[in-house]
Amino acid sequence: MQVTVKTRMDRVQMLRGIVFLTIFVFHCNVPFSNILWGGIECFFLLSSFFLTRKLWRTEKISVKSQFWHRIQRLSLPYICVLVLAALRSILFRENLYDFIPHLVFGQNFLWMVTRYTSSMQPLTAHLWTMSIEVWMGFLWLVLLKVLPKPAWRKAMYACLACSVALRTWLIFIGYDTLVLSLSPLSHMDAFAVGSLLAIQLEEDSQKKVLTTSWIAGVLGVLGIVVSWLCLMKAHNLSLLNAYRSLNNSDRYLANLVAGNLYLYFALVFYWLIAGVGLKDIYGKAVSSRWLGRVLKYLGDTSYVMYLFHWPILWFLKLVWSKLPWNEIKPWPMLLIVGILLTVAATFIFERYIAPLFKKLKGGK
């Protein structure tokens, strides 16, 4: 019996929306949200997942045209944030030496030298992910284009092994943790795991279960818990303080076990995406209830919201610091007002600004 396979992945988009919310909560400094930064690895994983699925179904594709298409898709909201950051720098009479590196997605390489500081930093600190998305995305595109499909799975396992080996060796010799965290190659395992998931879904197109996904999830959760315990022992910390150290790269990237947190998060998201992805492909359509629609909207616009939320939170923190009650922690206000302003800014951009530029590009 032929199984009907759907290509639209609404549940995966809903999961993407949930992941964005976890990152938003983390950036609001909500108590006990220390581990939620790991959602970034889900974005990297999904980037390679969708790219691999697309290339699997395409007989011929131009690396140049595909990469240019990706840059065009990413550039407009990204440039909006850069312009805003540049205006802030000009207002504070700061040198805009770093505008060009940002413009070509090279801020990570600059920050390796400047110790993660720049004049545009207050509004662009979250854009380290964009440098990885673009340049690892380009490397992945070339890799998948050059290799024949039968070799993809072995190549992904090789990339996974190389990523873990390289990161472990650099930690062992005491390499700079800042450089390690900003390097695109440090997050190669998330891209490899995303491609492995896409390959398995395509190769097992007649199966309704991925038997290995739960194993990956268990290994990922186990790795996070063991990392937590290793940090507690290595730094003589309480269980709570060790948990809080899970978002301190100077600590977890100095530990041989915790240094592979990127991989552990990727394995957990492999499991989660496999589960919802299979339901997208073989299950019923997503319910049209309001919660489903909201999560799907968040997932569909998560890239723009991710870009916009950080400058909005920075502005709200600045305003809060000028108020008489500034000694009170602002995270409840940031959560409520921040998400409302982020959604509003995203809606305005998607509804009015993006279509305007499309019309100008089309000459209409």
N, C-alpha and C positions, 0 to 999 in steps of 0.2 A: 504494500500500500504506500503510495507516494505521500510524503508529509508536506503540507503547505508551509512554505517558509516566507516570513514577512521580513522586509528590510528596514522598515521604520522602527526605531528603538526608543519609544516614548518612556518606558520605565528606566532605561539607562539615563535619559535626560532628566528624569525626576530625581534619580540618585545624584546626578551632577548638581542639581539644585540644592539638595540636602547637604552635599559636601561643601558647596559655596557657603551655606549658612554656618557650618561648623568653623570654616576659616574666618568668617565675619565675627563669630562669637569670640574666637581666639584673639583677633585684632582689637576687640573691645576690652580685652583684659578681664574677661569674666572669671571669677574665681574657679579654680580647678579645671580650666580649659587648656592647660599646658600642652596636652597631647594632641589637640585638635589641629595643630599646624600640619599634621601628617596628611591632611586632605589634599595638599599641594601635589603629593605623589599620585593621587587619583587623576588629577588633571593631566599629568605627564603620561600616565598609563593610557588614558582615554585618547590622547592625541595620537599615540602610535597604534592603538587599537583600531580607530576609524581609518587611519591612513593605510594600515595593512589590509583591512577589509576592502577598501576601495581599490587598491592595487591588485588584489587577488582576482577581482572581477574584471579588470581592465587588461586587454591584450597588449595595447601599446599606449605608452604615456611618456610625455616629455618631462624630464626632470626640471628643465628651465621653466616651462609653462606652469607646472604644478607648484613649484616653489614660488614663482611670481604670484600665482593665484592666492597662495597662502599669505604672502606678505600683504597683498591688497586687502584681503579679508581682515587681517589683524591691524592694519595701519591706521584707519580713520579714528577709532576711539582712542588708540594709543597716542596718536599725535595730539588729540584734544587734551590729554593729560599732560603731555610734554609742554604744550603751549601754556597751560595753566601754571605748571611748575616754573617755566621760564619767566612768566610775568611776576610770580612771587619773588624770584631771585632778583629781578630788576627792581622791584619795589623796595627790597632790602639792600639794594646796591651791592649785590654779590657778583662775582665773576662767573660768566656762563661758559666756562671752559669745557664743561661736560655735556653741552647740548648735542653736539655732533655724535659723540659716542652713544648717547641715548637714541639718537635718530636712526642709527644703524644697528641697534640692538646689541651694542658692545659695552654696555654699562658694567656688566660683570667683570670683564677684563680690566676695565679702568678701576673698579673698586678693589680688585686684588692688589693694586698698587697703592690706592689711597685709603686702604683700611675701611672700606665700606662707607665712605663719606664723600659728599660732593655738595655743591651749592644747590642742586635740585633735589637733594636727598629727602627733605621733609615730605615731599609729595610723590616721590618716585621710589621709595625704599622697597615697595612691594614688586617693582618691575624686574627684579632679578630673575623671576620666573619666565619673563618674556624672552630674555636672552637665551635661556635654556630651551624654551619652546621652539624658537626660530632656528638656532644652530644645531641642536640635536635633531630637530625635525628635518633639516636639510641633510644631515648625515644619514638619517634613517631612510630618507627618500632615495638617496644614492645607493645605500646598501641594498635595499629591496629591489631597486632597478637593476643592479649589477648581478645579483645572485639569481639563479634559477629557483623556481618555487619549491622543488623538492629539497633544496638546501636551506630553506628559510628556517625551519625548526631547529636544525643543528646549529645554524649561525646564531640564533637567539640564545640558545643554551651557552654557546661560546661567549657571547657578549655578556651574559649574566655572570658567568664564571670570571671573566676578565674584570668586570666592574667590582665584584666582591674582592677579588685578589688584589687589584690595584688599590682600592680604598683601605683594605686591611694592611697592606704593606706600607702605605703612606702613614697610617696611624702608628704602626710599629716603629717607624724611624722618626716619629715626632714631627711630621710635616705640619705646616700651617693650617689650622682648622678652618680659618676664614677662606683661604684659597680653595680648600677641599670642598667646602659647602657651596661655593659660587661656581665651581667648575662644571660645565655641562656633562663631562664624562662621569662625574660623581653620581649623576642621576640616570645613568644609562640602564641600570637594572629595571627601573620603572618602565622605560620604553621597551625593553626586552620582554618583560612580563606581559605588557599590553599586546605585543605582537604574537606572543605564544597563545594568548587567549583567543585572538582573532583567528589564528591558524587552526586552533583546535575546533572552534565553532564552524569553520568552513569545511574542514576535513571530516568532521563528524556531523554533517548536515542532516543525517537521518536519525540521529539520536536526540533524545529529549533530556539527557542528563550528562554532565561532565563529571565523571567519577573521581577525577583528581582535584577538583576545585576545593572540596572541603579539606583535603589534606593541606593544600596551600594555605587555606584560612587558618587552620590549626597551627601550622608552622609559623605563620605571621604573628598570631596572637601570642604564641609561646615565645617567639623572639622578642616581642615588646616587653613581656613580663620579665623575662630573664635579663634584658637590658636594664630594666628598672631596678632589679635586685643587684645587678653588677655595679650600678652607679651608687647604690646605697652602701655597698661594701667598700668600693674603691675610695669614696670620699667620706666614709664614716658618717653617713646621713641617716636621719629618720626616714621611715617609709614615705611620709608625706613630702619631705624635702627632696627625696630622691625622685619622686614623681614630678615635682616641679622642675627638676633638672633635665627632664626629658625634652624641654624646649631650649636648652642651653647648649648650643653647638660646641662651645669650648670644652664642655664636659663629655657629651656623648660621642663627639668625634675624636676624643682622646682615649676612648675605651675600645678595645679590640672587638668586644661583643656588641656594645651599644652603637658602635660606629657604623653598623649595617642596618640602622633603623629605617633608612630609605627602602631597603629591600623588604623588611618586615611589613611596613605599611603597604607596599606594592602587592605583597602576597595576600594580605587581608582584602584589598580592593579587587584583586583577581577573583577571589571567592564571591564577593558581593556582586560584582558585575556579571560574573558567570551566571549567578542565580537569576538576576533580573533580566539579563540578556536572553536567556533561554525562554523566559516567559514572553518576552517581546517577540521572539522568532516563532514560537510554537503555541503560545497561549492566546487568550482572548484579548480583545482590545482594552485599553486602559479606560477605567470608569471616568465619566465626565463630571464627577462630583467636584465641588469647589476646591478641595484640598489637592486633588490630582491636577486640576488646571493650574493652580498656583505653583505647585512644584515643577510642573512641566514648563511654565513660563520662566521660573527661576533658572531651570536647567538650560533652556534655549537662549537665555540672555546672560548666563553666568559669566561669560568672558567679559562683556561690557560692564557688568556690575562689579566684577573683580577689579577692573581698572579704575572704576569711579569711586568705589567705596573707601579707598585709603585716603584720597584728598578730602573727602567729606568728613571722615573721622578726624583727620588732622585739624580741619577748620573747627569742628565742634569742640575738640579738646582745647584749642586756642581760645575760643569764646568762654568755655568753662573756667579756664585759668584766670580770667579777668573778673569773674563773679565773686561776690562776697563769701559764698559757701564753697569755694574751690578746694577746700581741704577734704571735702567728701568725695569719695571715689565716684567717677562719672559713668561707670559702665552701664548702669540701668538706663541713663539718658542716651548713651551712645547706641545701645541696642535698639531702643524704640525710635528715636529721632533719626539715627543713622540709617537704619534699614528703610524707613519711609523716604528719606531724601535720596538714598541710593536707587530705590525703585523708581522714584519720580524722575531723577536725572536720566536713568536708563530708558524710561518710557519716552521722554522728550527726545532723546537722541535717536531711538529707533523709529519714532513716529514722524519726526520732522527733519532732523539733521542728516541722517543717513540717506533717506530718499532724495533729499535736495542734492547731495553730492552725486548720487547715481544719475539724476537728471542732467546735471552739469557735465558729467563724464560722457553721457550719451548724446550730448549736444541738443537736448530737447528743451 
